[in-house]
Amino acid sequence: MPDPLRRLLAAPPDLPVVAGLPALADALRSRGVAVVQAPPGTGKTTLVPPAVAVAVEGRVVVTQPSRIAARAAARRLAHLLGEPLGETVGYSVRGDRKTSRRTRVEVVTTGLLLRRIQHDPELAGVGAVVLDEVHERHLDADLTLALLIDIRANLRDDLTLVAMSATIEAERTATLLGGTGADDDPAPVIDVSGALHPVESVWCPLPPGSRRTDDRGITPAFHDHVAATVRRALAEHEGDVLVFVPGVGEVDATIRRLRDVPADVRPLHGRLSGAEQDQALSEGLRRRVVVSTAVAESSLTVPGVRVVVDAGFSREPRTDHRRGLSSLVTVAVSKAAAEQRAGRAGRLGPGAVLRCWSKEEHAHLADHPEPEIATADLTAFTLELSCWGSDDVRDLALLDQPPAHALETARRVLLDLGAIDEDGRATPRGRVMAGVPVDPRLARALIDGAGLVGARRAAEVVAMLSEDVRAPGGDLVAALRSLRNGDRSGSWRTQVKRLEVIAKEHGDHKRSPDSARSLTDDVAVGLVVALAHPDRIARKRPGGSSYLMTGGTGAAFDRRDASPLAGLEWLAVGDADRRSGEREARIRAAAPLTEDLALEAAGPLWTEADDVTWSDGRVLARRRTMLGAIELASVPIKNPPTEAVTAAIGEALEREGIDLLTWSEAATALRARLGFLHRALGDPWPDVSDEALTTNLDAWLGPQLARVRSAQDLRRFDVTAALRALLPWPEAARLDELAPERVEVPSGSNVRIDYSQEQPVLAVRLQEVFGWSEAPALADGRVPLLLHLLSPARRPAAVTADLDSFWDNGYPGVRADLRGRYPKHAWPDDPRSATATRRTKPQRDRG
């Protein structure tokens, strides 16, 4: 019997990718690597895997970004071969597998292949891997590509790799793949032109005065608008309608608004069971409206669709690494994604896309979505690297390197979880956690929670958290009860079964079953959530409605949600995000907790420390018991350590300024003289700037600091004496010589020098310096005095640091002016030889 794959390729369906298959075969024979660039609808997902399979020995593993896409792709190819799933073609996804020993092409999710690579780096029995939709830049896809390149370079030079992309990312991918060969040339790129039918763009913006989103997400008005646009699509166009909305909540909201349309309205998203997904993808007797998340954007074909309604949003991961908050956020779709969505309407014939925004708004969209590696939480990514044994992420062939601060944050989290050691290597516990198909934080909650709440309940809560389940008022306990009683929780129930097996095998069962059963669902859910996110354990702030989380971030419920949890003393926060411009995070999902269980979940965050601070003009010394940033107890300390008091005052001076001290005129003058000598002569004359004095408090304020308890105590300091303690010896004996307080002028007056400016200033009446040829210089003659020469009425007349030149050039003009204003005063022609005088009025003529 002929090979069914060869038979298919001998008479393939009429798809554009057929034209590129010979070039693909040549590339695999010559290089063993290739990139296929083809837009959606060209048949690459259907026909490239069979073409690879006939070119290599062993199984061909094909990746897809989602379970829905993997099952659909396998079903489509098996249908073309005329075989049931599990024969030549099969699939493996989380919780569902249809393969056999005869399977040549196996379609899997990217995450599942990543698990296999960690378990078996040589991929025994696999001849080729085909990575589909690499342009989507999901985090696990970027990492899987990098590890496969590493395997080909170091373990399996015979492993064939094919990457398939629908965008310009193909060239970058080709460069990475080419690096695995001897010549390092980019991998061959097989470019397949699309054959989509024309798609008419219909712009359907929201009416003026309405908003698409607010601080809570998509508005009810926009949901109404999307539903109205679907009705318009049904009325004005032929064929089934595919509607794109960002998330499961929006799918449900849209379906509720379309109950009365003359069509079968079906949801499509990753939380549905396999049977429910199949129903959405199957054509029926009536016209269909399929309301989908982004799972139908590229790799997944929804048959019968001739019209697309695009709400214009996608859901992407965002992480606030400083506050430890990560969540999925709703953002405007990129131009590239909008084009891919529109292309779904042009596969069967001419179609239409109704976009729920304006042409002007479209021009401002981003060209491409940001890769997840730049925005997502990297904890799971970093654990995978540790399990792989990679010492430096830069050694891996990643399309983009991860942000350094995000990697460091992830390493700290994993260290706290016990998943890696101080050198960054995965611990045995970390390897177990990496094998759990959830985020490492949730894996920790499953393993540690099994003995505290029971394996079944731990699995239920972790499965719920991994599904990103929402509940009215953010009540996770109510959400769990809804899942237990609901008829649309198939994927959750499947995940619970898998996680329960893991919990029983690897969970910490030191606690007795009785202690697990003694916890009610309310606090049991809270404990598991707290184990997953100990940094989000929250306690109500005294006298208010907001909370403080152990990580130091404030949080509160949205008042419009009327959450039944608001006001509880302790919470375990499962999900929180912080809106731009706001200091506090918004609690989106939480469960009740007690202080005892908070300590159970976050024991490593418990600390007891002496805290000496300056507050409201006083030194406050307390011994504080803390759970992270949350204060559990506080008692006064009578005699705090001197160094702690010094540090507290230093912080106060740094925060409020050196003016907390009382600066007498003498202290200010001495500081100015010392500052001048430090600038002019340097060491050993001390730096007396604000920063230097604040940094070296103990050196000049000395033991007096230990007696300070208030601002009043601080004001009693003899700052002048304290500054004199900084004088260097024996140089201090020359202070008055190098920087005298006063200088005697020819008139006999002792005039104070002003050291507050960069160059010392002597402000003196012009008549008192007659007889001087030059001004004195300070600091061993290095710095001349800057003379501010004054009129008899002490008004500025001239400024000079070169008196000799002034007498020749400046004085004649000044003399003429002053003679006019003060005619009875003596203004000699030769000031160098004239007698200086302190008199401001001339003597009366004697008769």
C-alpha positions in Angstrom: 0.0 0.0 0.0 1.5 3.4 -1.0 2.6 5.8 1.7 -0.5 8.0 2.4 1.7 11.1 2.7 3.3 10.5 -0.6 -0.1 9.9 -2.1 -1.3 13.2 -0.8 1.7 15.1 -2.2 1.3 13.4 -5.6 -2.2 14.9 -5.9 -2.3 17.7 -3.4 -5.3 20.1 -2.9 -5.1 23.4 -4.9 -3.2 25.5 -2.3 -0.6 28.2 -3.0 2.0 26.5 -0.9 2.3 23.6 -3.4 4.4 25.8 -5.6 7.0 26.1 -2.8 7.3 22.4 -1.9 10.1 21.5 -4.4 12.3 24.4 -3.1 11.6 23.2 0.4 12.7 19.7 -0.5 15.9 21.0 -2.0 16.6 23.1 1.1 16.2 20.2 3.4 18.4 18.0 1.4 21.2 20.6 1.2 21.0 22.3 4.5 18.6 20.5 6.8 17.0 23.8 7.8 14.5 26.1 6.1 12.1 28.9 6.7 8.7 29.0 4.9 7.2 32.4 4.6 3.6 32.4 3.6 0.5 34.3 4.6 -2.5 32.7 6.3 -4.6 30.6 4.0 -1.8 29.3 1.7 -1.9 25.8 3.1 1.5 25.7 4.8 0.2 24.2 8.0 -1.5 21.4 6.0 1.1 20.5 3.3 4.5 21.4 4.7 4.5 18.7 7.4 3.8 15.9 4.9 6.5 17.3 2.6 9.0 17.3 5.5 7.9 13.8 6.5 8.7 12.2 3.1 12.1 13.9 3.2 13.3 12.7 6.6 13.5 9.5 8.7 11.5 9.5 11.9 8.5 11.3 13.3 7.8 14.9 12.3 6.7 17.0 15.2 4.7 20.1 14.3 4.1 22.9 16.9 1.0 25.1 17.2 0.5 28.0 19.6 -2.7 26.6 21.1 -4.6 23.3 21.8 -7.4 24.3 19.5 -5.0 25.0 16.6 -3.1 21.7 17.2 -6.2 19.6 17.2 -7.7 21.3 14.2 -4.5 21.1 12.1 -4.2 17.4 12.9 -7.8 16.8 12.0 -7.5 18.6 8.7 -4.5 16.6 7.6 -6.0 13.3 8.7 -9.1 14.2 6.7 -7.1 14.8 3.6 -5.4 11.4 4.1 -8.8 9.7 4.5 -7.7 8.3 7.9 -8.8 8.6 11.5 -6.7 10.6 13.9 -4.0 8.6 15.5 -2.9 6.8 12.4 -0.4 8.6 10.1 -1.4 11.9 11.7 -2.0 12.5 15.4 -1.9 15.2 18.0 -0.8 15.7 21.6 -2.1 18.5 23.7 -2.4 19.0 27.5 -4.9 16.4 28.7 -5.6 14.9 25.3 -3.6 12.7 22.9 -4.3 10.7 19.8 -1.2 9.0 18.4 0.1 5.5 17.8 3.3 3.8 16.8 2.3 4.4 13.2 2.1 8.1 13.6 4.5 10.0 11.2 3.2 13.5 11.8 2.4 14.6 15.4 0.9 18.1 16.0 1.6 19.4 19.5 1.4 22.6 21.4 4.7 24.5 21.7 4.6 24.2 25.5 4.3 20.4 25.3 7.3 20.2 23.0 9.2 22.3 25.4 8.5 19.8 28.1 9.7 17.0 25.9 12.9 18.8 25.1 13.7 19.2 28.8 13.0 15.5 29.4 14.8 14.2 26.3 17.1 16.8 24.7 18.1 14.4 21.9 14.4 14.0 20.9 14.8 10.3 20.2 12.8 9.1 17.3 12.1 12.6 16.0 13.5 13.3 12.5 12.2 16.9 12.1 10.5 19.7 14.0 8.2 22.1 12.2 7.6 25.3 14.1 4.5 27.0 12.9 3.5 30.7 13.5 6.9 31.7 14.8 6.1 35.4 13.9 3.6 35.5 16.8 6.6 35.7 19.2 5.1 33.9 22.1 7.6 33.4 24.9 7.6 29.6 24.8 7.9 29.6 21.0 11.0 31.9 21.2 12.6 29.6 23.8 11.7 26.4 22.0 13.3 27.7 18.8 16.4 28.6 20.7 16.7 25.2 22.4 16.2 23.4 19.1 19.0 25.4 17.5 21.2 24.5 20.5 20.3 20.8 20.1 21.1 20.9 16.4 24.4 22.6 17.0 25.6 20.4 19.8 23.6 17.1 20.0 21.7 16.3 16.8 23.2 17.8 13.6 20.8 15.5 11.7 17.7 17.1 13.2 15.8 18.9 10.5 14.3 22.2 11.5 11.6 24.1 9.6 10.2 27.4 10.8 7.1 28.9 9.3 6.2 32.5 9.5 3.6 34.8 8.0 5.6 38.1 8.3 9.0 39.7 7.9 10.3 37.8 11.0 11.2 35.1 8.5 14.5 36.8 7.6 15.6 37.1 11.2 14.6 33.5 11.9 16.6 32.4 8.8 19.7 34.0 10.2 19.3 32.2 13.5 18.7 28.8 11.9 21.6 29.3 9.5 24.0 29.6 12.5 23.7 25.9 13.1 25.5 25.0 9.9 29.1 25.0 8.9 28.9 28.0 6.6 26.7 30.1 8.9 24.7 31.4 6.0 21.1 32.2 6.6 18.7 29.2 6.2 17.0 29.1 2.8 13.7 31.0 2.8 10.9 29.7 0.7 8.6 32.5 0.0 5.0 31.6 -1.0 2.6 34.2 -2.3 -0.8 34.3 -0.9 -3.9 33.6 -3.0 -6.5 35.2 -0.8 -9.6 36.6 -2.4 -10.2 40.3 -2.1 -11.5 41.5 1.3 -13.5 44.7 1.6 -12.7 46.8 4.6 -15.7 48.4 6.2 -14.9 51.0 8.9 -17.4 50.9 11.8 -16.2 53.3 14.5 -18.1 53.9 17.7 -20.5 56.9 17.6 -19.1 60.1 18.9 -19.4 60.7 22.6 -18.9 57.0 23.5 -15.7 55.4 24.8 -14.3 52.0 23.7 -12.5 51.5 27.0 -12.3 53.0 30.5 -10.2 52.1 33.6 -12.1 48.8 34.0 -11.6 47.6 30.4 -14.0 47.5 27.5 -17.1 49.5 28.1 -20.7 48.2 27.9 -21.3 50.7 25.2 -18.6 49.2 23.1 -19.9 45.7 23.7 -23.2 46.9 22.4 -21.5 48.4 19.4 -19.7 45.1 18.5 -23.0 43.3 18.7 -24.6 45.9 16.5 -21.8 45.5 14.0 -22.3 41.7 13.9 -26.0 42.3 13.1 -25.0 44.6 10.3 -22.6 41.9 9.0 -25.4 39.3 9.0 -27.7 41.7 7.2 -25.3 43.1 4.5 -23.0 40.1 3.7 -23.1 36.4 2.9 -21.5 33.6 4.7 -20.6 32.7 8.3 -19.3 35.5 10.6 -16.1 35.3 12.7 -16.0 37.8 15.5 -12.7 38.7 17.2 -12.8 40.0 20.8 -9.8 40.0 23.3 -10.8 37.5 26.0 -13.2 35.0 27.4 -15.2 37.6 29.3 -15.8 39.6 26.1 -16.8 36.4 24.3 -19.5 35.8 26.8 -20.6 39.4 26.8 -20.9 39.4 23.0 -22.8 36.1 22.9 -25.3 37.4 25.5 -26.1 40.4 23.2 -26.6 38.1 20.1 -29.1 35.7 21.5 -31.9 36.9 19.2 -30.0 36.8 15.8 -31.1 34.3 13.1 -27.9 32.2 13.3 -26.0 29.7 15.5 -23.8 31.8 17.9 -20.9 29.8 19.2 -18.0 30.6 21.4 -14.4 29.7 20.6 -11.6 30.0 23.2 -9.0 27.9 25.0 -11.1 27.2 28.1 -13.7 25.2 26.2 -13.6 21.4 26.2 -12.4 19.7 23.0 -16.0 18.8 22.1 -17.1 22.4 22.5 -14.2 23.6 20.3 -15.1 21.1 17.7 -18.7 22.3 17.7 -17.5 25.9 17.0 -15.3 24.7 14.1 -18.0 22.5 12.5 -20.4 23.9 9.9 -24.1 23.2 10.5 -27.4 23.6 8.8 -27.8 27.2 9.8 -25.6 30.2 9.4 -23.0 30.6 12.1 -21.5 33.4 14.2 -18.3 32.3 15.9 -17.2 34.6 18.6 -13.5 34.0 19.3 -10.4 35.2 21.1 -7.1 35.5 19.2 -6.9 31.7 18.9 -8.5 32.0 15.5 -6.2 34.7 14.3 -3.7 32.9 12.2 -3.0 29.1 12.4 -6.6 28.0 13.0 -9.0 27.7 10.1 -12.7 28.3 10.8 -14.5 26.8 7.7 -17.4 28.7 6.1 -16.3 32.2 7.2 -16.8 35.0 4.6 -17.1 37.9 7.0 -14.9 39.0 9.9 -16.0 41.5 12.6 -13.0 42.8 14.5 -13.4 44.5 17.8 -9.8 45.8 17.5 -8.3 44.6 20.8 -6.0 41.8 21.9 -4.9 40.6 25.3 -1.2 40.7 26.0 1.0 40.0 29.1 2.4 43.0 30.9 4.6 43.0 34.1 5.4 45.6 36.6 8.6 44.1 37.8 9.2 46.7 40.6 5.9 45.9 42.2 5.8 42.2 41.3 2.5 42.6 39.4 1.8 40.8 36.2 -1.4 40.3 34.3 -3.0 40.2 30.9 -4.0 43.6 29.7 -6.3 44.7 26.9 -4.5 46.7 24.2 -5.3 47.9 20.7 -4.6 45.3 18.0 -1.5 45.8 15.8 -1.8 46.4 12.1 -0.2 43.0 11.4 -2.7 41.2 13.6 -5.6 43.2 12.0 -4.5 42.1 8.6 -4.3 38.5 9.6 -7.8 38.6 11.1 -9.2 40.3 8.0 -7.6 37.5 5.9 -9.9 35.0 7.5 -12.7 36.4 5.3 -10.9 35.9 2.0 -10.1 32.2 2.1 -13.3 30.8 0.4 -14.1 33.8 -1.9 -14.5 37.6 -1.8 -15.2 38.6 1.7 -15.5 41.6 4.1 -14.0 42.7 7.4 -16.0 45.1 9.5 -13.6 46.9 11.8 -15.0 48.6 14.9 -12.7 51.6 14.6 -12.0 54.4 12.1 -9.6 54.5 9.3 -7.8 57.4 11.1 -7.4 55.3 14.2 -6.0 52.5 12.1 -3.2 54.7 10.9 -1.9 55.1 14.5 -1.8 51.4 15.4 1.5 49.7 16.1 2.9 47.8 13.1 3.5 44.6 15.0 2.7 43.4 18.5 5.5 43.5 21.0 7.3 40.1 21.5 6.3 38.5 24.8 9.9 38.3 25.9 10.0 42.1 26.2 6.8 42.5 28.3 5.9 39.2 30.1 6.8 37.8 33.4 10.0 35.7 32.9 9.8 33.4 35.9 8.8 30.2 33.9 11.2 31.2 31.1 14.1 31.5 33.6 13.3 28.2 35.3 13.4 26.5 31.9 16.8 28.0 31.2 18.1 26.8 34.6 16.8 23.3 33.9 18.5 23.4 30.5 21.8 24.2 32.2 22.3 27.5 30.3 24.7 29.7 32.3 24.2 32.8 30.1 21.0 33.5 28.2 23.0 35.4 25.6 24.5 32.1 24.5 21.1 31.0 23.2 19.8 31.9 19.7 16.9 34.1 20.7 15.3 36.6 18.3 15.4 39.2 21.1 17.3 39.1 24.4 15.1 39.4 27.5 15.4 42.6 29.6 18.1 42.2 32.3 15.9 43.6 35.1 13.1 41.2 34.3 15.6 38.3 34.4 17.0 39.4 37.7 13.5 39.7 39.2 12.6 36.2 37.9 15.8 34.7 39.5 14.9 36.2 42.9 11.4 34.7 42.7 12.8 31.3 41.8 15.4 31.5 44.6 12.6 32.3 47.1 10.6 29.4 45.8 13.5 27.0 46.2 13.5 26.3 42.5 17.1 27.3 41.9 20.2 27.6 44.1 22.5 30.6 44.6 24.4 29.8 41.4 21.2 29.7 39.3 21.1 26.0 38.9 17.7 24.2 39.1 17.2 22.3 42.3 15.4 18.9 42.4 12.4 20.8 43.6 12.8 23.2 40.7 12.8 20.4 38.2 9.6 19.0 39.6 8.1 22.5 39.4 9.2 22.9 35.8 7.3 19.7 35.0 4.0 21.0 36.3 2.1 22.6 33.4 1.6 25.9 35.2 3.6 29.0 36.2 6.3 28.1 38.8 4.4 30.1 41.5 1.4 28.0 41.0 3.5 24.8 40.9 4.8 25.8 44.3 1.2 26.3 45.5 0.2 22.9 44.2 3.2 21.0 45.8 3.1 22.8 49.1 -0.6 23.2 49.3 -1.4 19.5 48.8 -0.6 18.7 52.4 -2.3 21.8 53.8 -5.7 21.7 52.0 -5.6 18.3 50.3 -4.4 17.3 46.8 -7.8 17.7 45.2 -8.5 21.2 46.5 -5.0 22.4 45.8 -5.4 21.1 42.2 -8.8 22.8 41.9 -7.5 26.2 43.0 -4.3 26.0 40.9 -6.3 25.0 37.8 -8.6 27.9 38.4 -5.7 30.4 38.7 -4.0 29.0 35.6 -7.2 29.5 33.6 -7.4 33.2 34.5 -10.9 32.8 35.8 -12.8 36.0 36.7 -15.6 36.3 39.2 -18.0 39.2 40.2 -16.4 41.2 42.9 -13.1 39.4 42.5 -14.2 36.6 44.8 -12.2 33.5 44.0 -14.1 31.3 46.4 -17.3 32.1 44.5 -15.5 31.5 41.2 -14.4 28.0 42.4 -17.9 27.1 43.4 -19.2 28.3 40.0 -16.6 26.1 38.3 -17.6 23.1 40.4 -21.3 23.6 39.6 -20.9 24.8 36.0 -21.4 22.8 32.8 -18.9 24.9 30.8 -15.8 24.1 32.8 -14.5 21.1 30.8 -10.9 22.3 30.4 -10.8 23.2 34.1 -12.0 19.7 35.1 -9.4 18.1 32.8 -6.6 20.3 34.3 -7.7 19.5 37.8 -7.4 15.7 37.2 -3.9 16.1 35.8 -2.8 18.4 38.6 -4.3 16.2 41.3 -2.1 13.3 40.1 1.0 15.5 40.3 -0.1 16.8 43.7 -0.4 13.3 45.1 2.9 12.2 43.7 5.1 15.2 44.5 3.0 17.2 47.1 4.1 17.8 50.6 1.9 15.5 52.6 3.5 15.9 56.0 0.2 17.4 57.3 -2.4 14.9 58.3 -5.6 14.6 56.2 -7.6 15.7 59.2 -5.8 19.1 59.3 -6.4 19.6 55.6 -10.1 18.8 56.0 -10.5 21.2 58.9 -10.0 24.2 56.6 -13.2 25.6 55.0 -13.2 26.4 51.3 -13.0 30.1 52.1 -9.6 30.0 53.8 -8.4 27.0 51.8 -8.6 28.9 48.6 -6.9 31.8 50.3 -4.0 29.6 51.5 -3.3 28.2 48.1 -3.4 31.6 46.5 -1.1 32.9 49.2 1.3 30.0 48.6 1.4 31.0 44.9 1.8 34.8 45.6 3.2 35.4 49.1 4.2 38.9 47.9 0.5 39.6 47.4 -0.8 38.7 50.9 -2.6 41.8 52.0 -3.8 43.3 55.2 -6.3 46.1 55.6 -4.9 49.5 56.5 -6.2 51.0 59.8 -9.0 53.4 59.3 -9.4 52.9 55.6 -10.6 50.7 52.8 -7.3 50.0 51.1 -4.8 47.2 51.8 -1.0 46.9 52.0 0.5 43.9 50.4 3.6 42.1 51.8 5.5 43.2 48.6 5.0 46.9 49.7 2.3 47.9 47.2 -1.0 49.4 48.2 -4.1 47.8 46.8 -7.9 48.3 46.8 -11.0 46.9 45.3 -12.7 49.0 42.7 -15.6 50.6 44.6 -17.9 50.0 41.7 -17.4 46.2 42.0 -19.1 46.0 45.5 -16.8 43.1 46.4 -18.0 40.9 49.3 -14.4 40.7 50.3 -13.9 44.4 50.9 -13.3 45.1 54.5 -11.9 41.7 55.5 -8.7 42.0 57.6 -6.6 39.6 55.6 -6.7 38.7 51.9 -4.7 36.5 49.5 -4.6 38.5 46.2 -4.6 36.3 43.1 -4.6 39.1 40.6 -4.0 42.8 40.8 -3.0 45.5 38.3 -2.0 49.1 38.6 -3.5 51.7 36.3 -1.3 54.3 34.8 -0.9 57.3 37.1 -2.2 55.6 40.2 -0.2 54.6 43.2 -2.4 51.8 44.4 -3.1 48.5 42.5 -6.6 47.4 41.8 -7.5 44.0 43.2 -9.1 41.9 40.5 -9.3 38.5 42.3 -8.7 37.5 45.9 -9.8 35.1 48.7 -10.1 35.4 52.5 -7.1 34.6 54.7 -6.1 34.6 58.3 -2.9 35.9 60.0 -1.9 32.3 60.9 -2.3 31.1 57.4 -0.5 34.2 56.0 2.5 33.2 58.2 2.2 29.6 57.0 2.3 30.7 53.3 4.9 33.4 53.6 7.2 32.3 56.5 10.4 33.5 54.8 9.0 37.0 54.7 8.7 37.1 58.6 11.3 39.3 60.2 11.9 41.0 63.5 14.1 44.0 63.4 14.9 47.2 65.3 13.7 50.3 63.4 15.0 53.7 64.3 13.5 56.6 62.3 13.0 60.3 62.3 9.3 61.2 62.2 7.5 64.5 62.9 10.5 66.0 64.6 11.4 63.0 66.8 13.6 60.0 66.9 11.3 56.9 67.0 12.8 53.6 68.0 10.7 50.5 67.8 11.2 46.7 67.6 8.9 45.7 64.7 7.7 42.3 63.7 7.0 42.3 60.0 5.6 40.1 57.3 7.2 41.6 54.3 6.0 45.2 54.3 3.1 44.5 56.7 3.7 45.3 60.4 2.4 42.6 62.7 3.5 44.1 66.0 5.7 47.0 67.4 7.2 47.8 70.8 9.3 50.9 71.8 13.1 50.6 72.3 14.4 52.7 75.3 18.1 52.9 74.4 18.6 52.5 70.7 22.1 52.0 69.4 24.0 55.2 68.7 24.8 54.2 65.1 21.0 53.7 64.4 20.2 57.1 65.8 23.0 58.6 63.7 21.6 56.9 60.6 18.1 58.1 61.3 19.2 61.7 61.8 21.3 61.4 58.6 18.3 60.3 56.7 16.3 63.2 58.1 19.0 65.7 57.2 19.3 64.2 53.8 15.5 64.4 53.3 14.8 67.7 55.0 18.1 69.5 54.7 21.0 70.5 56.8 18.9 73.4 58.1 17.4 71.1 60.7 20.5 72.2 62.7 20.7 75.7 64.2 23.3 77.7 62.2 24.5 80.7 64.1 26.2 83.5 62.3 29.6 82.3 63.6 28.9 78.7 62.5 27.8 79.9 59.0 31.0 82.0 58.7 33.3 79.2 59.8 31.7 76.8 57.4 32.1 79.3 54.6 35.9 79.8 55.4 36.4 76.0 55.5 34.6 75.6 52.3 36.8 78.2 50.7 40.0 76.5 51.8 38.7 73.1 50.6 38.1 74.6 47.2 41.4 76.5 47.1 43.8 74.0 48.8 42.0 70.7 48.9 43.1 68.1 51.4 43.5 68.1 54.3 40.9 71.0 54.6 37.5 69.3 54.9 34.6 69.2 52.5 31.7 70.9 54.3 29.1 70.7 51.6 25.6 69.6 52.5 26.3 66.1 51.1 29.6 65.7 52.9 28.3 66.9 56.3 25.3 64.6 56.0 27.4 61.6 55.0 29.9 62.1 57.9 27.6 63.1 60.7 29.4 61.0 63.3 32.7 62.6 62.4 31.6 66.1 63.4 28.5 65.9 65.5 30.0 63.1 67.6 28.5 61.4 70.6 25.9 64.1 71.0 23.8 62.4 68.5 22.9 59.5 70.9 21.1 62.1 73.1 18.9 63.4 70.3 15.2 62.5 70.6 13.6 65.5 69.0 14.1 68.5 66.7 14.5 70.6 69.9 17.5 68.5 70.9 19.0 68.9 67.5 18.6 72.7 67.7 20.7 72.8 70.9 23.8 71.6 69.1 26.8 73.9 69.2 27.4 73.7 65.5 30.4 76.0 65.6 32.2 73.7 68.0 31.2 70.7 66.0 32.7 72.2 62.8 35.9 73.0 64.7 36.3 69.3 65.3 36.8 68.9 61.6 39.8 71.2 61.5 43.0 69.4 60.4 46.0 69.5 62.6 48.6 71.0 62.5 47.2 73.0 59.6 44.4 74.4 61.7 46.9 76.8 63.4 47.0 78.7 60.1 43.3 79.1 59.6 43.3 82.8 60.4 46.3 83.3 58.2 45.0 81.4 55.2 41.4 82.5 55.5 41.1 85.4 58.0 37.7 86.5 59.2 38.7 90.2 58.6 41.3 92.1 56.9 42.7 95.6 57.9 42.5 98.1 55.1 44.6 101.3 54.7 42.1 103.4 56.6 42.6 101.2 59.7 39.2 99.5 59.6 39.0 95.8 60.0 36.5 94.7 57.4 34.8 91.3 57.4 35.5 89.0 54.4 32.5 87.3 52.8 33.4 83.7 52.0 29.9 82.7 50.8 30.7 83.2 47.2 33.1 81.3 44.9 35.8 84.0 45.4 36.0 85.8 48.8 34.6 89.3 48.7 35.7 92.4 50.6 33.0 95.1 50.5 34.7 98.4 51.5 34.3 102.1 50.8 36.6 103.2 48.0 38.2 106.0 50.1 39.3 103.4 52.7 41.6 101.6 50.2 43.5 104.7 49.0 47.1 103.8 49.3 46.8 100.2 48.3 48.5 99.2 45.1 46.9 95.8 45.1 44.4 93.8 47.1 45.6 91.1 49.5 45.5 87.5 48.4 44.4 84.6 50.5 45.3 80.9 50.8 49.0 81.5 50.6 48.6 84.1 47.9 46.6 81.8 45.6 43.2 83.6 45.6 43.0 87.5 45.5 40.2 89.2 47.3 37.4 90.4 45.1 36.9 94.1 46.0 33.4 95.4 46.0 34.3 99.2 46.1 31.5 101.3 47.6 30.5 105.0 47.5 30.5 107.1 50.7 26.8 106.0 51.0 27.8 102.3 50.7 26.4 102.0 47.2 28.2 99.8 44.6 30.7 101.8 42.6 33.1 99.2 41.1 34.1 95.5 41.3 37.7 94.4 40.8 40.2 91.7 41.7 43.1 93.7 40.1 43.3 97.0 42.0 46.5 98.2 40.3 44.8 98.0 36.9 41.6 99.6 38.3 43.5 102.7 39.5 44.8 103.3 36.0 41.7 102.3 33.9 38.5 102.2 36.0 39.1 104.8 38.6 39.1 107.9 36.4 35.6 107.2 35.3 34.4 106.2 38.7 36.1 109.4 40.2 34.3 111.6 37.8 30.9 110.1 38.7 31.5 110.2 42.4 32.9 113.8 42.3 29.6 114.8 40.7 27.5 113.1 43.4 29.7 113.7 46.4 31.5 117.0 45.6 32.6 117.7 49.2 34.6 114.5 49.5 38.2 114.2 48.5 38.7 112.3 45.2 42.5 112.5 44.6 44.1 112.2 41.2 46.6 109.7 42.5 44.8 107.2 44.8 48.0 105.1 45.3 49.6 107.9 47.3 46.5 109.4 48.8 45.7 109.0 52.5 42.8 106.6 53.1 40.0 107.7 55.4 37.0 106.2 57.2 35.2 109.5 57.2 32.1 109.7 55.1 31.7 113.5 55.5 34.5 116.1 55.0 35.8 118.2 57.9 34.4 121.8 58.1 36.8 124.5 57.0 38.4 126.1 60.0 38.4 130.0 59.9 
